[in-house]
Amino acid sequence: MSDEKIERAISEPPPARMSAEVVSDILRRGRAITDEVRERAVQLAPRGQILRATGQPAYPRVIGTAITTSLQPDFRHPFFADVLEGLKERAVASGYDLLFFSGPVSGDSTAEFSYVARCRRHDIAGVILMGSSHADPELGYLIDEEIPTVAIDLDLVGARAGYVMSENVEAAATVVEYLRTLDYKRIAHISGSSFSRPGADRVLGYRSGLEREYLPFREEYLIEGDFYEPSGYTGMEQLLALEERPDAVFCASDTMALGAIRAAHAGGLRVPDDIAVVGFDDISFAAMMEPALTTVHQDKPGLGAAACEALLRIIDGTTDGPPVVILPTELIVRESCGAKLKASQNS
């Protein structure tokens, strides 16, 4: 069919139904046809007809993605960029577009920024959530409406909902155990937000590691942060102000570890000579820091890809129950923990 005939089929007074031949030809032409023409064709043809004509669902297929920290969208943390890369690659490979939800999800704007309303408005096939907490009332609405949903780092379970996360508890315990092998005895923790699943799990692992190594838990050695650099800085300041400061600090994120190291240097201490620091995430700059950061590596692109894969299984109805995926982690030893320093002292 010629471009002229297609354009005429779209521009003329709309028929009650567009033929499968026209729809099929339009949707197969890709960039040769404008988005306006393509979308007009989709509007004029029932989904079932498009599927029969092309062998593909109606254009476009869209996955909604929301990043909310403290109920506000936030792209500043480098963790999210790596996760989104994995999510994007898997979605594109499966023929889906990504639509980012933005804006508050609380207060007087709840109806306007409702996840469910956005899914209906944009014909979203499913949703992937990052940075969410169980305090967000919108999660319950998604589950009640049985909109396919997968949360990253939040244990969300429903008839058409599941979650993906890293193994946080054991990873945090491993950090404490490793620091103890280096003869550190006063190990502190600057945690992530206690309202987040990773923050809570890493505290649990920290305390478990202390217990395994027969080290006492000291309330003053547990400082709550929020995964961002400023809270790592202020957290380290609090720890250094103690009468008996720690000799090692485990931070629940690399960005907080960066802040903690900056605070230590500002306080006249050297890392790791005077105090050891360990992070979590293994973000891109961790190996380039001075000193290079010892950290827990989690497969961030893998989290995004696994979340997308789980969501597609829910959408396609190929999962027997709510998908739950836990990805392994690995401790990456670099300079900031003082491993080399301890080895030279003991040789």
N, C-alpha and C positions, 0 to 999 in steps of 0.2 A: 504494500500500500504506500502511495506517495505521501510526502510530507504535507502537500497541499490538501489531500483528502483527509488526513488526520486532523490538521488544523481546522478544517471546515466542520468535521464531526464534533470538535470540541466547542467551536465558537457559535455554531447555529443554536437556535432555541433547544434547550436540553430535552432529549427524548426521555421517555419513562424508563428506558433501559438501553444500555449501549451493548452492541453485539460483542460476542466473545472474540471475534476476529479483530475488531478495532482495539479492544482492550489489550489483547495479547500482543499486537504489533506495537502499540504505544509503550507498554511496559518492558518490551525487549530492546528498545532502542537506546536506553541509557542516556548518555549525554547529548545525543542527537535531538532529544526532545526536552523542552524546558520543564523545570519543576512545576510551573503553573499548569502546563498542559497535562503532565503526568498526574498531578493531584486531582485535576478536574476529571480525568478518566476514572480514577479510583472512586471519586464521589458518585459517578454515574453508573457504577457497576457493583452489584452485590459481591461480597467477599468470596462466596462460594463459586461464582462465575469466574472470577479472576483466578482462583486456585485451579479450576478445571482448565482454563485457557492457557495458563502459563506453567502450571506445575509448582508455582510458588505462592505463598501467602500475599495478601495485598501489600502494596508499597505505601509507606515504609514500615519496616518492623523496628520497633523502638523499645529499648530498655531504659528505664528511668534510674538515675543515680543520685543519691543524696549524701552529702558530707556535712554532718552537723556536729560541732563541738560546743557544749554549753548551749544547745539549741540554736546556734548561729552557724551558718555555712562558713567553712574555713579551709582554704587551700594552702595556708602558709607552711604547714608541717611537711617536710620532705617525704615522710612515710607515705602520705596519700598519693604523691606523684608517681612513685614506683608501683603502688597497688593499681592505680588507674591505668598505667601502661599495660600491665598484664590483662586487666579487664578489657581494655580497648582492643587489644590484639585478638582476644578470644571472641569478642562480640563481632568484630569486623569479619573474622574468618567464618562466622556463622550467618552472615548476612544481616546483622542488626546494627542500627544506629544507636548512639547514646544521647540521652537528653538529661542535662543536669537540672535538678530541682534547686532553686535558690530562694532565699528569704526566710523569715522566721516561721516557726511552726507552733507558736504559743501566743497567748494573750488575745487581743481583739482580732488578730489576723488569722485565727485558726481556720475559718471557713475559706478565706482567700488562698491560703497556702497549704491547704489540706493535701496530704499525699494522695488520698483516694480521689479527690476532685481532680487533681492533676493527671492521675492515671486515666480517668474517664475523659478528660478534656483532650489529652494528647494521644489517646488510644494506645496506652502503654501496655506492653505484653507482660512486663514484670519489673520488679524494683530491686536494686542492690543498695544497701544502706551501710554507711561507714561513719564512725564517730558517734553513733546513737547510744542511748541508754534506755533502760526500762522505764525511766521517768517520763519519756516522751509518749503522750497519749495517742499519737498518731499510729504507733505500732499496733495497738489493739484494733484500730479501725482497719488496717491493712489485713490483719489476720481474720477479722470477722467477715470482711468482704471476700476473703479467699483470693486476694490478688497475689500471684506468685511473688514471693519475697525471700531474699537471702541477705542476712546481715553478716558483716565482717567484724569480728571481735565482739560479738554480742550473742549470747545464747538465746536466740529467737526460734521458737518452735510452734508450728501450727499445722493445720491441715494442708496448707500449700506454702509453708515457710520452713526455712532451715538456716544453718549458719556455717561459717568457715572461720577458723582462727588458728594461731600458732600455739604450740605447746608452751604456755607461759610459766606454769607452776614449776615444772621440773627444770626448765631453763634457769629460772631465778635461783632455785636451790643449788644448781650446778655452779653458778657464779660464787655463791658463798663457800661451797665446798672447795672450789679451786683456790679462792683467796686464802682459805685456811691452810692449804698445802704450802702456800708461800709464807706461812707463819704469821699472818695477820690475825689478830684476836679481837680487835675493836672495829667491827664491820657495821657501817651505817647504811641506811637506804633512803634515797630520795625517790618517793613513789610517784606514779602517775595519779590522776584523779581517782579518788576512791569510788566514784560513781560509775567508772568505766570498768568493764570486765578485765582488760589487760592490767589496769592499775591494781585492782583487787587481787587478781591471780598472782601478780609478781610480788605483792606483799606476802601472800600466803607462801609462795615459794621461798622468799627470803627468810621467813620465820621457820619454815621447815628445814632449810639449810643450817640455820643456827642450831636447831634442835639436834640434827644429825651430827653436828660437830661439837656438841656439848658446850656451846657458847651461850651465855645468857642473853635473853632479849631485853634490851634497854629502851624504854619508851622514848627517851630523848634522842635516840639514834634513828628514829623513824620520823621523817619529815615528809609531809604531803606536798607534792608539786602538781603540775598539770601537763607534763610532757614537753613544755616549751622552755627555751633557754633561760628567760628571766627567773623562772621558779627554781631552776638548777642553781643559779647564782645566789639567790637569797637563801636557798636551802643549805648550800655549803657555808654561807656566812653564819647561819645559825649553828651549824655543827662546829665550826671553828671557834665560836664564842663559848663553847662548853668548857667547864673546868678540866674535863678529861676528853679531849677531842678524839675522834676515831682515827685509826691508822689506814682505813680503806673505806671508800664510799662507792656503793653500787647504785647507779641511777637507772630509772625505769625507761629512759630513752637516751639516745645519743645527743639530742639537742640539749637536754638537761645536763648531760655529762660535760658538754662544751661550756655551759654556764658555770658548772661546778669547778672546772679547771681554771676558768677565768677568775673566779672568786679566790681560789687557792693562790694563784699567782699574785693577785691584788693584795692578799694577806701576807705576802712574803714567803710563801711555801713553794717548793718545787714538786712537780708531779713527774715521776713516782717517788723521787728520793725521800720526800717528807710525808707524802700521803698518796695512796693509790686510788685510781678512779676507773670504774668499769661502766660501760653504757649498755644499751639494748636497742637493736634494730639493724645495725651495720649499714647505715645510710652512706651515700656516696662519699662524703667528706671524711668519714671516720678514719680511713687509712691515711689521709693527708693531714690530719691534725698534728700539732706539736705539743706533747708527744702523740704518736699514733695511738688511736684509741682501742683498747681491748673491749670487746663488745659481744653481744649475742646476735648472731646472724639469723634473721628470719627471711624466708623467701617471699618478699613483698610482691613482686610480679606474679608469683605462684598463688598468692592469696587472691589476687584479682581474677586470675584465670580460673581458679577453682570455684570462686563465687559465681562467675558467669556460667561455668559448666553446670554447677548445681542448679542454678536458676533455669537454664535451658531444659534440664531434666524435669523440673517441676512444670514448666510451660508445656512440654511435650507429653507429660503424663507418663514418663518412663521411670519414675522412681517409686519404690514400694512404700516409702514413708518419708518424713522430713529428713532431708539430707544433712548430715553432720560430718564435717571434714576438719581434721586436726593435722596441721602440717608440722613436721619436725623442725627443730632449731639446732644451732651449733655454736659453741663458744669459740670465738676467734681471738687468740692471744696475740696482743701487740705490746707496745712499750708502756702504756699508761698504768698497767697493773704491777709493774716492777719485777716481772718474771726474770728478765736478764740480770737486773740489779741483784736480786736475791741469789741467783745462781753464782754470780761472781763473788758475792760475800761468803758463800758457803764453800767455794772451791779452795 
